[in-house]
Amino acid sequence: GSWSTTIPSADLQLLTDGQQHTITANATDKAGNPAAQASEGFNVNLTPPPMTMVIDPIAGDDIINAAEINANVTISGQVTNIPPMTPITVLIGGIPLFTTTNASGVWEITISASTYFTTNGDTSVTASVTAAPTINSTKTVLVDTVAPTLDIVTFASDNVLSATEMSTAQAITGTASITEAGQIVSISLNGKPYSAQVSATGAWSVNVPAADLALLADGSHTITATLTDKAGNSTTTTQTVNVDTAIPLLSVTLFDDNILTLAEALAGGAIKGTGEIGATVTLTAGPLVGTTTVGPDGTWTIPVLSVDLQSLTDGAQVIGVTLTDTSGNTTHVDATLDVALNQTLGAGINNIFGNDGILNLAESLVTQVISGNATGNYLGAKV
């Protein structure tokens, strides 16, 4: 009961575009009896679909960095609603290249990046179908082959960690290009990773907890920092840090026997000792003050003026000496000095030779006794 008929393309193209049309069918049987008429309405739209041109992301992100500039790069895209093998013209910074589409409208061309993207900055890329009707698409590719700047500031002020500094958190800080604001700096110390974000001023910082510092053994350690810019260029820099938590040795010698006599005080003197080479020695004991550096032979000397020694009070005096090594570690020694100046000691001679201070003939013929009364701390003193 099925039937069909063919309508030539030329007849179909004569239909008015954008209007409603109706197909009617009339049937008559062998006896000439007519059937009920059948009809079907339809719309006519003879406007061809538009062509589109798309350029795929170049180098993945439309940015060519230092690693990519020395390799080949593929420029590709797709055109819709055109016949296969349609010629495509690609302009890179005004330089033309040519290729064709495949059956799906896809096209591509592989080039040496450094040949066509020759300078840092923006480069225009245009893909065109030059045959009628013309269609094209343009995008901008950023060429950035300059690695970002990255520096690590001196750690703990001198790149040396003392025992005191290791007891509190310490900051790893640095600077970077201000154009990298918002980028992340990856840092590692002793195998543990840290991260910091570059600020608008280019500064970055991260704290290393005291618990992490406590894991650092005495000796040399390396801080490594890496920054990758938005283009994918990376810079890595390092900083060497020395850990020195050893308590430095210190010895103090006070006037050979730890006793200061008046004769020694009048002559002036020095407090001496031994310690770590290059360390700073500070003396504080009443009027006795001074600072010196331990010499290459491991000894140190702080001269003390006579006037200062004579100002000391008889009895035990505590002499405080502090040594600070080049790492900042300190040692303190309190040495006791027995001050025996006895400046109030006096012989006190009594009146002699008949209490008149004259030795006459009679007095010279007999033994004379000279005596007196000592003053001050006279017990055991010799006259």
C-alpha positions as CSV (number, residue, x, y, z in Angstrom):
1,G,0.0,0.0,0.0
2,S,3.0,2.3,0.0
3,W,3.8,4.7,-2.7
4,S,6.5,7.4,-3.5
5,T,7.5,10.0,-6.0
6,T,10.7,11.9,-6.7
7,I,10.9,15.8,-6.6
8,P,13.9,17.2,-8.4
9,S,16.2,19.5,-6.5
10,A,15.5,22.3,-9.0
11,D,11.9,22.2,-8.1
12,L,12.6,22.2,-4.4
13,Q,14.8,25.3,-4.7
14,L,11.9,27.1,-6.3
15,L,10.0,27.0,-3.1
16,T,9.7,30.3,-1.3
17,D,12.2,30.5,1.6
18,G,10.6,31.1,5.0
19,Q,7.0,30.2,4.1
20,Q,4.6,27.4,4.9
21,H,4.0,24.9,2.1
22,T,1.6,21.9,1.8
23,I,1.9,18.6,0.1
24,T,-1.4,17.1,-1.0
25,A,-2.1,13.6,-2.3
26,N,-5.2,12.4,-4.2
27,A,-5.9,8.7,-5.0
28,T,-8.5,7.0,-7.3
29,D,-9.2,3.3,-7.3
30,K,-9.6,1.1,-10.5
31,A,-13.3,1.8,-10.6
32,G,-12.7,5.6,-10.6
33,N,-13.7,6.1,-7.0
34,P,-11.7,9.0,-5.4
35,A,-10.1,8.6,-1.9
36,A,-10.1,11.2,0.7
37,Q,-7.4,13.8,0.0
38,A,-4.3,13.6,2.2
39,S,-2.1,16.7,3.0
40,E,1.1,17.5,5.0
41,G,2.4,21.0,5.8
42,F,6.1,21.9,6.0
43,N,8.3,25.0,6.4
44,V,11.0,25.9,4.0
45,N,14.4,27.2,5.3
46,L,17.0,27.2,2.6
47,T,19.6,29.4,4.5
48,P,22.8,27.5,4.9
49,P,24.3,27.1,8.4
50,P,27.0,29.6,9.2
51,M,30.7,28.7,9.0
52,T,32.7,29.0,12.2
53,M,36.5,29.2,12.7
54,V,38.1,28.2,16.0
55,I,41.8,28.3,16.9
56,D,42.8,25.9,19.6
57,P,44.9,27.1,22.6
58,I,48.5,27.4,21.4
59,A,51.0,25.6,23.6
60,G,48.2,24.7,25.8
61,D,47.5,28.1,27.3
62,D,48.3,30.6,24.6
63,I,51.6,31.3,26.4
64,I,55.0,30.3,25.1
65,N,57.7,30.1,27.9
66,A,61.4,29.5,27.9
67,A,61.1,25.7,27.7
68,E,58.5,25.8,24.8
69,I,60.4,28.5,22.7
70,N,63.1,26.0,21.9
71,A,60.7,23.3,20.7
72,N,58.1,22.8,18.0
73,V,54.6,24.0,18.6
74,T,51.4,22.9,16.8
75,I,48.8,25.5,15.8
76,S,45.5,23.9,15.1
77,G,41.8,24.6,14.9
78,Q,38.5,23.6,13.2
79,V,36.2,25.2,10.6
80,T,32.5,24.0,10.4
81,N,30.3,23.8,7.4
82,I,33.0,23.8,4.7
83,P,34.1,21.1,2.3
84,P,37.1,18.9,3.1
85,M,40.6,20.1,1.8
86,T,39.6,23.7,2.1
87,P,42.7,25.9,2.1
88,I,43.6,27.6,5.4
89,T,46.0,30.5,5.8
90,V,47.6,31.1,9.1
91,L,49.3,34.4,9.9
92,I,51.8,34.5,12.8
93,G,52.9,38.1,13.4
94,G,52.1,38.8,9.8
95,I,54.1,35.8,8.4
96,P,51.8,33.5,6.3
97,L,51.7,29.7,6.6
98,F,49.4,27.4,4.6
99,T,47.5,24.1,5.4
100,T,44.1,22.5,4.5
101,T,41.2,21.0,6.5
102,N,40.4,17.3,6.8
103,A,37.0,15.7,6.3
104,S,35.9,17.0,9.8
105,G,37.1,20.6,9.1
106,V,40.1,20.1,11.4
107,W,43.4,21.8,10.4
108,E,46.8,22.0,12.0
109,I,50.4,23.1,11.3
110,T,53.6,22.4,13.3
111,I,56.3,24.9,13.3
112,S,59.5,25.8,15.2
113,A,58.4,28.2,18.0
114,S,61.6,30.3,18.0
115,T,61.3,30.9,14.2
116,Y,57.9,32.6,14.3
117,F,57.6,33.8,17.9
118,T,60.8,35.8,17.9
119,T,60.3,38.4,20.7
120,N,58.9,38.5,24.2
121,G,55.5,40.0,24.4
122,D,52.2,39.6,22.4
123,T,52.1,38.0,19.0
124,S,49.0,37.9,16.9
125,V,47.9,34.6,15.3
126,T,45.1,34.7,12.6
127,A,43.6,31.7,10.8
128,S,41.5,32.4,7.6
129,V,39.5,30.6,5.0
130,T,40.4,32.7,2.0
131,A,37.9,31.1,-0.5
132,A,34.5,32.7,-0.6
133,P,32.8,33.1,1.8
134,T,35.8,34.5,3.8
135,I,36.0,33.6,7.5
136,N,38.8,34.1,10.0
137,S,39.6,34.0,13.7
138,T,42.4,35.9,15.6
139,K,44.0,35.3,19.0
140,T,47.0,36.8,20.9
141,V,49.8,34.6,22.1
142,L,52.1,35.8,24.9
143,V,55.8,35.0,24.6
144,D,57.4,35.1,28.0
145,T,60.8,33.4,28.2
146,V,62.2,35.5,31.1
147,A,62.6,33.6,34.4
148,P,61.3,35.4,37.5
149,T,63.7,36.9,40.0
150,L,63.9,35.1,43.4
151,D,66.1,35.8,46.4
152,I,66.3,34.4,49.9
153,V,67.1,37.0,52.6
154,T,69.7,36.1,55.2
155,F,68.2,33.5,57.6
156,A,68.1,34.3,61.3
157,S,70.1,37.5,60.5
158,D,73.4,35.8,59.9
159,N,72.6,32.4,58.4
160,V,73.6,30.8,61.7
161,L,71.2,29.2,64.1
162,S,72.2,29.2,67.8
163,A,70.6,27.3,70.6
164,T,68.6,30.3,71.6
165,E,67.3,31.0,68.1
166,M,66.3,27.4,67.6
167,S,64.0,27.6,70.6
168,T,61.6,29.9,68.8
169,A,60.1,29.9,65.3
170,Q,62.3,31.5,62.6
171,A,61.0,33.0,59.3
172,I,62.4,32.2,55.9
173,T,61.9,35.4,53.9
174,G,62.8,36.6,50.5
175,T,61.9,38.8,47.5
176,A,60.6,38.2,44.0
177,S,59.5,40.2,40.9
178,I,56.5,42.3,41.8
179,T,54.9,40.9,38.5
180,E,54.7,37.6,40.3
181,A,52.4,38.8,43.0
182,G,50.1,36.0,44.0
183,Q,52.4,33.3,42.8
184,I,53.5,30.6,45.2
185,V,57.1,30.1,46.3
186,S,57.9,26.4,47.2
187,I,60.5,26.1,49.9
188,S,62.2,23.1,51.5
189,L,64.5,22.8,54.5
190,N,65.7,19.5,55.9
191,G,63.4,17.6,53.5
192,K,60.3,19.3,54.8
193,P,58.2,21.5,52.3
194,Y,56.9,24.9,53.0
195,S,55.1,27.5,50.8
196,A,54.7,31.2,50.7
197,Q,52.7,33.6,48.5
198,V,54.4,36.6,46.8
199,S,52.9,39.8,48.0
200,A,52.1,42.9,46.0
201,T,55.5,44.3,47.0
202,G,57.3,41.2,45.9
203,A,58.0,40.0,49.5
204,W,57.3,36.5,50.7
205,S,57.7,34.8,54.1
206,V,57.0,31.5,55.9
207,N,57.7,30.6,59.5
208,V,59.6,27.4,60.4
209,P,58.3,26.1,63.8
210,A,60.7,25.5,66.6
211,A,59.7,21.8,66.5
212,D,61.1,21.6,62.9
213,L,64.2,23.6,63.9
214,A,64.9,21.1,66.7
215,L,65.3,18.4,64.1
216,L,68.2,20.1,62.5
217,A,71.6,18.6,63.5
218,D,74.6,20.8,64.1
219,G,76.3,21.5,60.8
220,S,75.3,22.9,57.4
221,H,71.8,22.8,55.9
222,T,70.4,24.2,52.6
223,I,67.2,26.2,52.1
224,T,65.9,25.7,48.6
225,A,63.2,28.0,47.1
226,T,61.5,27.7,43.7
227,L,59.2,30.1,42.0
228,T,57.2,29.4,38.8
229,D,55.7,32.4,37.0
230,K,52.4,32.5,35.2
231,A,54.1,31.6,31.9
232,G,55.6,28.5,33.5
233,N,59.2,29.8,33.7
234,S,60.9,28.7,36.9
235,T,63.8,30.0,39.1
236,T,65.4,28.1,42.0
237,T,67.7,29.6,44.5
238,T,69.4,28.3,47.7
239,Q,70.7,29.6,51.0
240,T,73.2,27.7,53.3
241,V,72.4,27.8,57.0
242,N,74.8,26.6,59.7
243,V,73.4,25.2,62.9
244,D,75.7,25.7,66.0
245,T,74.1,24.9,69.3
246,A,77.3,23.8,71.2
247,I,77.9,25.6,74.4
248,P,81.3,27.4,74.1
249,L,84.1,26.8,76.7
250,L,85.2,29.6,79.0
251,S,87.9,29.8,81.7
252,V,88.8,32.8,83.9
253,T,92.1,33.5,85.7
254,L,92.1,36.2,88.4
255,F,95.5,37.6,89.3
256,D,97.2,34.1,89.3
257,D,95.9,33.1,92.7
258,N,92.4,34.7,92.8
259,I,93.7,37.1,95.5
260,L,94.1,40.8,94.8
261,T,96.7,42.5,97.0
262,L,97.3,46.2,97.4
263,A,100.6,46.0,95.5
264,E,98.8,44.3,92.6
265,A,96.0,46.9,92.7
266,L,98.5,49.8,92.6
267,A,100.3,48.3,89.6
268,G,97.1,47.7,87.7
269,G,96.4,44.3,86.1
270,A,94.4,42.2,83.8
271,I,91.7,39.5,84.0
272,K,92.6,36.7,81.6
273,G,91.3,33.4,80.4
274,T,90.6,31.1,77.5
275,G,87.6,30.6,75.2
276,E,86.4,29.9,71.7
277,I,88.4,31.7,69.0
278,G,86.6,34.8,67.8
279,A,84.1,34.9,70.6
280,T,83.3,38.1,72.5
281,V,84.1,38.2,76.2
282,T,82.3,40.7,78.5
283,L,83.3,41.5,82.0
284,T,80.9,43.0,84.6
285,A,81.8,43.3,88.3
286,G,81.1,46.7,89.9
287,P,83.6,49.1,88.5
288,L,85.4,46.4,86.6
289,V,84.0,46.4,83.1
290,G,85.4,45.6,79.7
291,T,85.0,43.7,76.4
292,T,87.4,41.8,74.3
293,T,87.7,39.1,71.6
294,V,89.3,35.7,72.0
295,G,92.4,35.7,70.0
296,P,93.7,33.1,67.5
297,D,95.5,31.2,70.2
298,G,92.3,30.9,72.2
299,T,93.2,33.3,75.0
300,W,91.7,36.6,76.0
301,T,92.8,39.5,78.2
302,I,90.8,42.5,79.7
303,P,93.1,45.2,81.3
304,V,91.8,46.7,84.5
305,L,93.0,50.2,85.7
306,S,94.6,50.6,89.0
307,V,92.1,53.1,90.2
308,D,89.3,50.6,89.5
309,L,91.1,47.8,91.4
310,Q,91.7,50.1,94.4
311,S,88.0,51.0,94.6
312,L,87.1,47.4,95.3
313,T,86.0,46.5,98.9
314,D,88.0,44.0,100.9
315,G,86.5,40.6,100.9
316,A,85.0,38.2,98.4
317,Q,84.0,39.8,95.1
318,V,82.1,38.0,92.4
319,I,83.6,38.7,88.9
320,G,81.0,37.9,86.2
321,V,82.4,37.0,82.8
322,T,80.2,36.2,79.8
323,L,81.4,34.7,76.5
324,T,79.3,34.9,73.3
325,D,80.5,32.9,70.3
326,T,80.0,33.9,66.7
327,S,76.8,31.8,66.5
328,G,75.3,33.6,69.4
329,N,75.7,30.8,72.0
330,T,76.7,32.1,75.4
331,T,78.5,30.8,78.5
332,H,78.7,32.7,81.9
333,V,81.2,32.2,84.7
334,D,81.1,33.8,88.1
335,A,84.6,33.7,89.5
336,T,85.3,34.8,93.1
337,L,88.2,37.2,93.8
338,D,89.5,37.6,97.3
339,V,90.2,41.3,97.6
340,A,92.9,41.9,100.3
341,L,93.9,45.6,99.8
342,N,93.7,46.4,103.6
343,Q,94.1,50.1,102.8
344,T,93.4,51.1,106.4
345,L,96.4,49.1,107.8
346,G,98.8,51.4,109.7
347,A,101.9,50.8,111.9
348,G,101.1,53.4,114.5
349,I,104.6,54.1,116.1
350,N,104.5,55.2,119.7
351,N,106.7,58.0,121.1
352,I,110.4,57.0,121.1
353,F,113.6,57.9,122.9
354,G,112.2,59.2,126.1
355,N,109.1,60.5,124.4
356,D,110.9,63.5,123.1
357,G,112.1,62.2,119.8
358,I,115.7,62.8,120.7
359,L,118.3,60.0,121.2
360,N,120.9,61.3,123.8
361,L,124.1,59.7,124.8
362,A,122.7,57.9,127.8
363,E,119.9,56.5,125.8
364,S,122.2,55.3,123.1
365,L,124.2,53.3,125.7
366,V,121.2,51.1,126.4
367,T,118.8,49.0,124.3
368,Q,115.9,51.0,123.1
369,V,112.4,49.6,122.3
370,I,110.4,51.0,119.4
371,S,106.7,50.1,119.6
372,G,103.4,51.1,118.2
373,N,99.8,50.3,117.8
374,A,98.7,48.9,114.4
375,T,95.4,49.9,112.8
376,G,93.1,48.4,110.3
377,N,93.1,44.6,109.7
378,Y,96.4,44.1,111.5
379,L,96.0,40.5,112.7
380,G,99.0,38.6,111.5
381,A,100.5,41.7,109.8
382,K,104.3,42.2,109.8
383,V,105.9,45.5,110.9
